[in-house]
Amino acid sequence: MMKNYWTFIGLLLLLFLIIFGVAEQLHLPIMSESLEWMQTGNLSAALIGILLLTIDVILPIPSSFIMIANGALFGIAIGTLLSLIGSLGAALSGFWLGRYGKSWLARVVSLQQQQQADALLKKWGLLAIILTRPLPLLAETTAVVAGTSSLKWSSVALAALAGSIPAAFIYAITGSTAANLNQTSLSFGLVLLIAGLFWGLNRYFNRVLLQRTANK
């Protein structure tokens, strides 16, 4: 019944993948030099970090390393806060894109499918936003799709914050610890450990979500 809607989501995910791939091939300075721009550790570095995390919704910014840099430059508390602001900006930007493209979606998806999708997103959309925030591509796609629903801005903002807090906090700890110990290998090892942790948690919660959906 929702074939066109799932096709839309698949195409949206593919679009993000293509954009990210093209941007990587072009070696845009905004990606390769992003960490260098933050080395000063002053107010401009904080603003640059927030901006980079926000535009991660459309460009393959190395968000995990930006968050680690925030922790290394500004400490755990401020580093976490800066990363949360940037991650929230990315989520709301994606949500706005979904709102903006809602009229276009109505041309390719029937009203019945839109209503079914809206009901599904009301039930699971906020949870999906929380679970996908640390995941590239899926985070952006989920935020945009949520924008096509009747979910409220405030609800999406709270869900995005909830989903961003663990990654922002742990990456800030990683950056702060690596800066204090001045050990690059430790930082790299912690990044791998954290990435594996989030990957495992995401698989677990996705399995639970699928089981609950199948039982309904």
C-alpha positions in Angstrom: 0.0 0.0 0.0 2.9 2.4 0.6 5.1 1.3 -2.3 5.5 4.8 -3.7 6.4 6.2 -0.3 9.1 3.6 0.4 10.4 4.3 -3.1 10.6 8.0 -2.2 12.6 7.1 0.9 14.9 4.9 -1.0 15.5 7.5 -3.7 16.2 10.1 -1.0 18.8 7.9 0.7 20.4 7.3 -2.7 20.4 11.0 -3.4 22.3 11.7 -0.2 24.7 8.8 -1.0 25.4 10.3 -4.5 25.9 13.8 -3.1 28.3 12.5 -0.4 30.2 10.5 -3.0 30.5 13.4 -5.5 31.7 15.7 -2.6 34.3 13.2 -1.6 35.6 12.8 -5.1 35.8 16.6 -5.5 37.9 16.8 -2.3 36.1 20.0 -1.2 38.2 22.2 1.1 35.3 22.4 3.6 35.9 18.7 4.3 39.6 18.3 4.0 40.5 21.5 5.9 37.6 21.5 8.4 39.7 20.4 11.4 42.5 22.8 10.5 40.1 25.7 10.7 39.3 24.8 14.3 42.8 24.6 15.6 42.8 28.1 17.1 40.3 27.0 19.8 38.7 30.5 20.1 35.1 31.7 19.4 35.5 31.5 15.7 36.6 27.8 16.0 33.5 27.1 18.1 31.2 28.8 15.4 33.0 26.9 12.6 32.4 23.6 14.4 28.7 24.3 14.8 28.4 25.4 11.2 30.2 22.2 9.9 28.0 19.9 12.0 24.9 21.8 10.7 25.7 21.5 7.0 26.5 17.8 7.6 22.9 17.3 6.5 23.9 17.9 2.9 27.7 17.4 2.8 29.9 14.5 4.1 31.4 16.4 7.0 33.5 14.2 9.3 31.1 14.9 12.2 32.7 12.5 14.6 36.0 14.2 14.3 34.5 17.6 14.6 32.9 16.5 17.9 36.2 15.0 19.1 37.9 18.3 18.2 35.2 20.2 20.2 36.1 18.1 23.2 39.9 18.5 22.7 39.6 22.3 22.2 36.9 23.3 24.7 36.7 20.5 27.2 33.9 18.0 27.9 31.1 20.3 29.0 31.5 23.0 26.4 32.6 20.6 23.7 29.4 18.5 24.3 27.2 21.6 24.2 28.8 22.8 20.9 28.3 19.4 19.3 24.7 19.3 20.5 24.0 22.7 18.9 25.5 21.6 15.6 23.8 18.2 15.6 20.4 19.9 16.4 21.0 22.4 13.6 21.6 19.5 11.2 18.4 17.7 12.3 16.2 20.8 12.1 17.7 21.7 8.7 16.8 18.3 7.4 13.3 18.6 8.9 12.9 22.0 7.2 13.9 20.4 3.8 11.2 17.8 4.4 8.6 20.5 5.1 9.8 22.4 2.0 9.5 19.4 -0.2 6.1 18.2 1.2 4.2 19.7 -1.7 6.4 17.9 -4.2 5.9 14.6 -2.4 2.1 15.1 -2.8 2.5 14.9 -6.5 4.1 11.4 -6.5 2.5 9.8 -3.4 -1.3 9.4 -3.1 -3.2 11.0 -0.2 -3.9 7.5 1.3 -0.2 6.6 1.3 0.6 10.0 2.9 -1.9 9.4 5.6 -0.6 5.9 6.3 3.0 7.1 6.3 2.0 10.0 8.6 0.4 7.5 11.1 3.5 5.4 11.0 5.8 8.4 11.6 3.6 9.6 14.5 4.1 6.3 16.1 7.8 5.5 15.3 9.2 8.7 13.8 10.6 10.2 17.0 12.2 6.9 18.0 13.7 6.6 14.5 15.2 10.1 14.9 16.7 9.2 18.2 18.2 6.0 17.0 19.6 7.3 13.7 21.2 10.5 14.9 24.8 9.0 15.2 24.5 7.3 11.8 25.6 9.0 8.5 23.0 9.0 5.7 20.3 7.5 7.8 20.2 10.5 10.2 19.8 12.9 7.3 17.2 10.8 5.5 15.2 10.3 8.7 15.1 14.0 9.4 13.9 14.9 5.9 11.3 12.2 5.9 10.1 13.4 9.4 9.6 16.8 7.8 7.0 15.4 5.4 4.9 14.3 8.3 2.7 16.2 10.8 5.3 15.8 13.6 5.9 19.1 15.5 9.2 21.1 15.4 9.4 20.9 19.2 9.0 17.1 19.3 11.6 16.6 16.6 14.0 19.0 18.3 13.7 17.1 21.6 14.1 13.7 19.8 17.2 15.0 18.0 18.7 16.2 21.2 18.1 12.9 22.9 19.7 11.0 20.1 22.7 13.4 19.9 23.6 13.5 23.6 25.3 10.1 23.9 27.5 10.7 20.8 28.3 14.3 21.6 29.2 13.5 25.2 31.3 10.4 24.5 33.2 12.1 21.6 33.8 15.1 23.8 35.3 12.8 26.4 37.4 11.2 23.7 38.7 14.5 22.5 39.4 15.8 26.0 41.2 12.6 27.0 43.3 12.5 23.9 44.2 16.2 24.3 45.3 15.6 27.9 47.3 12.5 27.2 48.5 13.8 23.8 48.3 10.3 22.3 46.9 10.1 18.8 46.7 6.3 18.9 44.6 6.4 22.0 42.2 8.8 20.3 42.0 6.6 17.2 41.3 3.5 19.4 38.6 5.3 21.3 36.9 6.4 18.1 36.9 2.8 16.8 35.5 1.6 20.1 32.7 4.2 20.2 31.8 3.7 16.6 31.5 -0.1 17.3 29.4 0.6 20.3 26.9 2.8 18.5 26.8 0.3 15.6 26.0 -2.5 18.0 23.3 -0.5 19.8 21.7 0.6 16.6 21.5 -3.0 15.4 19.9 -4.1 18.6 17.3 -1.3 18.7 16.5 -1.8 15.0 15.9 -5.5 15.6 13.6 -4.6 18.5 11.8 -2.0 16.4 11.3 -4.5 13.5 9.9 -7.1 15.9 7.4 -4.7 17.4 6.3 -3.5 14.0 5.8 -7.1 12.9 3.7 -7.8 16.0 1.3 -4.9 15.4 
